[in-house]
Amino acid sequence: MKKILYIIADLLIAALLAGAYVLQYFAKRKLGMNRWIVFKISKVRETLPIETLRYAAAAAALALAVLVVVLYVRRRKSYQKIVLPMIIVTAALAAGYLLFTIYFSQERFRAYYLMLPLIGLANAVQLGKTFAAMKFCKVSES
Protein backbone atom coordinates (compact mmCIF):
# COMPACT_ATOMS: atom_id res chain seq x y z
CA MET A 1 0.00 0.00 0.00
CA LYS A 2 2.84 2.38 0.83
CA LYS A 3 4.49 1.79 -2.53
CA ILE A 4 1.26 2.59 -4.34
CA LEU A 5 0.92 5.86 -2.43
CA TYR A 6 4.54 6.77 -3.17
CA ILE A 7 3.99 6.09 -6.87
CA ILE A 8 0.81 8.19 -6.88
CA ALA A 9 2.71 11.00 -5.14
CA ASP A 10 5.50 10.79 -7.73
CA LEU A 11 2.97 10.91 -10.57
CA LEU A 12 1.28 13.91 -8.95
CA ILE A 13 4.64 15.71 -8.64
CA ALA A 14 5.45 14.98 -12.28
CA ALA A 15 2.00 16.19 -13.36
CA LEU A 16 2.33 19.43 -11.39
CA LEU A 17 5.77 20.19 -12.84
CA ALA A 18 4.58 19.28 -16.34
CA GLY A 19 1.56 21.53 -15.84
CA ALA A 20 3.83 24.42 -14.95
CA TYR A 21 5.81 23.82 -18.14
CA VAL A 22 2.63 23.57 -20.25
CA LEU A 23 1.35 26.87 -18.84
CA GLN A 24 4.56 28.62 -19.87
CA TYR A 25 4.59 26.90 -23.26
CA PHE A 26 1.07 28.03 -24.15
CA ALA A 27 1.65 31.49 -22.70
CA LYS A 28 4.49 31.93 -25.19
CA ARG A 29 2.74 30.30 -28.16
CA LYS A 30 -0.87 31.44 -27.90
CA LEU A 31 -1.82 35.11 -27.77
CA GLY A 32 -5.21 34.41 -26.16
CA MET A 33 -3.58 32.49 -23.33
CA ASN A 34 -1.10 35.31 -22.87
CA ARG A 35 -3.89 37.87 -22.60
CA TRP A 36 -5.84 35.68 -20.17
CA ILE A 37 -2.76 35.29 -17.94
CA VAL A 38 -2.08 39.04 -17.88
CA PHE A 39 -5.75 39.73 -17.03
CA LYS A 40 -5.91 37.12 -14.25
CA ILE A 41 -2.62 38.17 -12.68
CA SER A 42 -3.69 41.82 -12.65
CA LYS A 43 -6.87 40.82 -10.79
CA VAL A 44 -4.91 38.69 -8.31
CA ARG A 45 -2.42 41.51 -7.69
CA GLU A 46 -5.30 43.81 -6.75
CA THR A 47 -6.63 41.44 -4.10
CA LEU A 48 -3.55 39.68 -2.66
CA PRO A 49 -0.09 40.75 -1.48
CA ILE A 50 1.46 38.43 -4.05
CA GLU A 51 5.07 39.51 -3.52
CA THR A 52 4.92 38.75 0.19
CA LEU A 53 3.16 35.43 -0.40
CA ARG A 54 5.71 34.15 -2.91
CA TYR A 55 8.67 34.82 -0.62
CA ALA A 56 6.85 33.42 2.41
CA ALA A 57 6.03 30.20 0.53
CA ALA A 58 9.62 29.81 -0.66
CA ALA A 59 10.94 30.42 2.87
CA ALA A 60 8.51 27.88 4.33
CA ALA A 61 9.47 25.25 1.75
CA LEU A 62 13.16 25.85 2.40
CA ALA A 63 12.67 25.69 6.18
CA LEU A 64 10.80 22.39 5.91
CA ALA A 65 13.48 20.97 3.61
CA VAL A 66 16.18 21.96 6.10
CA LEU A 67 14.13 20.33 8.87
CA VAL A 68 13.95 17.10 6.86
CA VAL A 69 17.72 17.11 6.33
CA VAL A 70 18.41 17.82 10.01
CA LEU A 71 16.07 15.05 11.15
CA TYR A 72 17.75 12.66 8.75
CA VAL A 73 21.27 13.56 9.86
CA ARG A 74 20.38 13.08 13.53
CA ARG A 75 19.15 9.53 13.06
CA ARG A 76 20.87 8.46 9.88
CA LYS A 77 21.32 4.82 10.89
CA SER A 78 17.70 4.23 11.87
CA TYR A 79 16.28 4.85 8.37
CA GLN A 80 16.17 2.50 5.42
CA LYS A 81 18.29 3.26 2.36
CA ILE A 82 15.27 4.44 0.35
CA VAL A 83 14.99 7.58 2.49
CA LEU A 84 18.28 9.15 1.33
CA PRO A 85 17.24 9.60 -2.34
CA MET A 86 13.97 11.13 -1.15
CA ILE A 87 15.91 13.58 1.02
CA ILE A 88 18.14 14.53 -1.92
CA VAL A 89 15.15 15.09 -4.23
CA THR A 90 13.38 17.11 -1.53
CA ALA A 91 16.42 19.35 -1.00
CA ALA A 92 16.91 19.81 -4.74
CA LEU A 93 13.25 20.62 -5.34
CA ALA A 94 13.20 23.12 -2.46
CA ALA A 95 16.40 24.79 -3.69
CA GLY A 96 15.01 24.92 -7.23
CA TYR A 97 11.78 26.46 -5.97
CA LEU A 98 13.71 29.08 -4.01
CA LEU A 99 15.93 29.91 -6.99
CA PHE A 100 12.93 30.06 -9.34
CA THR A 101 11.15 32.41 -6.93
CA ILE A 102 14.11 34.74 -6.50
CA TYR A 103 15.74 34.69 -9.93
CA PHE A 104 12.78 34.82 -12.31
CA SER A 105 9.90 37.25 -12.68
CA GLN A 106 6.83 37.78 -14.84
CA GLU A 107 8.94 39.62 -17.40
CA ARG A 108 11.00 36.46 -18.08
CA PHE A 109 8.19 33.93 -17.66
CA ARG A 110 4.76 35.21 -18.62
CA ALA A 111 3.00 32.49 -16.59
CA TYR A 112 5.32 33.02 -13.60
CA TYR A 113 2.60 33.67 -11.02
CA LEU A 114 0.60 30.67 -12.20
CA MET A 115 3.67 28.42 -12.23
CA LEU A 116 4.71 29.28 -8.66
CA PRO A 117 1.76 27.55 -6.94
CA LEU A 118 2.19 24.45 -9.09
CA ILE A 119 5.89 24.16 -8.29
CA GLY A 120 5.20 24.94 -4.64
CA LEU A 121 2.51 22.25 -4.47
CA ALA A 122 4.88 19.74 -6.06
CA ASN A 123 7.39 20.70 -3.38
CA ALA A 124 4.77 20.23 -0.64
CA VAL A 125 3.82 16.78 -1.94
CA GLN A 126 7.49 15.77 -2.01
CA LEU A 127 7.98 17.06 1.53
CA GLY A 128 4.94 15.13 2.74
CA LYS A 129 6.15 11.98 1.02
CA THR A 130 9.59 12.35 2.60
CA PHE A 131 8.18 12.96 6.09
CA ALA A 132 6.00 9.86 5.68
CA ALA A 133 8.98 7.81 4.55
CA MET A 134 10.98 8.99 7.54
CA LYS A 135 8.15 7.95 9.83
CA PHE A 136 7.35 4.56 8.32
CA CYS A 137 10.61 3.36 6.72
CA LYS A 138 12.69 2.69 9.80
CA VAL A 139 15.15 -0.16 10.16
CA SER A 140 13.77 -2.87 12.41
CA GLU A 141 15.79 -3.25 15.56
CA SER A 142 16.12 -6.96 16.07
LINVENLIN-V464461 format. One record per residue. N is the residue number from 1. RES is the residue in one letter. D_FIRST is the distance of its C-alpha to the first C-alpha in Angstrom with 2 decimals. Layout:
BEGIN
n->N res->RES d_first->D_FIRST
n->N res->RES d_first->D_FIRST
END
This chain:
BEGIN
n->1 res->M d_first->0.00
n->2 res->K d_first->3.80
n->3 res->K d_first->5.45
n->4 res->I d_first->5.21
n->5 res->L d_first->6.41
n->6 res->Y d_first->8.74
n->7 res->I d_first->10.01
n->8 res->I d_first->10.73
n->9 res->A d_first->12.44
n->10 res->D d_first->14.36
n->11 res->L d_first->15.48
n->12 res->L d_first->16.59
n->13 res->I d_first->18.52
n->14 res->A d_first->20.12
n->15 res->A d_first->21.09
n->16 res->L d_first->22.64
n->17 res->L d_first->24.61
n->18 res->A d_first->25.68
n->19 res->G d_first->26.77
n->20 res->A d_first->28.89
n->21 res->Y d_first->30.50
n->22 res->V d_first->31.19
n->23 res->L d_first->32.84
n->24 res->Q d_first->35.14
n->25 res->Y d_first->35.86
n->26 res->F d_first->37.01
n->27 res->A d_first->38.86
n->28 res->K d_first->40.92
n->29 res->R d_first->41.45
n->30 res->K d_first->42.05
n->31 res->L d_first->44.80
n->32 res->G d_first->43.54
n->33 res->M d_first->40.16
n->34 res->N d_first->42.08
n->35 res->R d_first->44.27
n->36 res->W d_first->41.40
n->37 res->I d_first->39.68
n->38 res->V d_first->42.99
n->39 res->F d_first->43.61
n->40 res->K d_first->40.20
n->41 res->I d_first->40.31
n->42 res->S d_first->43.84
n->43 res->K d_first->42.78
n->44 res->V d_first->39.88
n->45 res->R d_first->42.29
n->46 res->E d_first->44.64
n->47 res->T d_first->42.17
n->48 res->L d_first->39.93
n->49 res->P d_first->40.78
n->50 res->I d_first->38.67
n->51 res->E d_first->39.99
n->52 res->T d_first->39.06
n->53 res->L d_first->35.57
n->54 res->R d_first->34.75
n->55 res->Y d_first->35.89
n->56 res->A d_first->34.20
n->57 res->A d_first->30.80
n->58 res->A d_first->31.33
n->59 res->A d_first->32.45
n->60 res->A d_first->29.47
n->61 res->A d_first->27.03
n->62 res->L d_first->29.11
n->63 res->A d_first->29.30
n->64 res->L d_first->25.55
n->65 res->A d_first->25.18
n->66 res->V d_first->27.95
n->67 res->L d_first->26.30
n->68 res->V d_first->23.11
n->69 res->V d_first->25.43
n->70 res->V d_first->27.51
n->71 res->L d_first->24.68
n->72 res->Y d_first->23.49
n->73 res->V d_first->27.09
n->74 res->R d_first->27.74
n->75 res->R d_first->25.06
n->76 res->R d_first->24.59
n->77 res->K d_first->24.42
n->78 res->S d_first->21.72
n->79 res->Y d_first->18.93
n->80 res->Q d_first->17.23
n->81 res->K d_first->18.73
n->82 res->I d_first->15.91
n->83 res->V d_first->16.98
n->84 res->L d_first->20.48
n->85 res->P d_first->19.87
n->86 res->M d_first->17.90
n->87 res->I d_first->20.94
n->88 res->I d_first->23.32
n->89 res->V d_first->21.80
n->90 res->T d_first->21.78
n->91 res->A d_first->25.40
n->92 res->A d_first->26.47
n->93 res->L d_first->25.09
n->94 res->A d_first->26.74
n->95 res->A d_first->29.95
n->96 res->G d_first->29.98
n->97 res->Y d_first->29.58
n->98 res->L d_first->32.40
n->99 res->L d_first->34.60
n->100 res->F d_first->34.03
n->101 res->T d_first->34.97
n->102 res->I d_first->38.05
n->103 res->Y d_first->39.37
n->104 res->F d_first->39.08
n->105 res->S d_first->40.57
n->106 res->Q d_first->41.16
n->107 res->E d_first->44.19
n->108 res->R d_first->42.16
n->109 res->F d_first->39.12
n->110 res->R d_first->40.11
n->111 res->A d_first->36.60
n->112 res->Y d_first->36.10
n->113 res->Y d_first->35.53
n->114 res->L d_first->33.01
n->115 res->M d_first->31.16
n->116 res->L d_first->30.90
n->117 res->P d_first->28.47
n->118 res->L d_first->26.17
n->119 res->I d_first->26.21
n->120 res->G d_first->25.89
n->121 res->L d_first->22.83
n->122 res->A d_first->21.22
n->123 res->N d_first->22.24
n->124 res->A d_first->20.80
n->125 res->V d_first->17.32
n->126 res->Q d_first->17.58
n->127 res->L d_first->18.90
n->128 res->G d_first->16.15
n->129 res->K d_first->13.51
n->130 res->T d_first->15.85
n->131 res->F d_first->16.49
n->132 res->A d_first->12.86
n->133 res->A d_first->12.74
n->134 res->M d_first->16.07
n->135 res->K d_first->15.05
n->136 res->F d_first->12.00
n->137 res->C d_first->13.00
n->138 res->K d_first->16.25
n->139 res->V d_first->18.24
n->140 res->S d_first->18.76
n->141 res->E d_first->22.41
n->142 res->S d_first->23.80
END
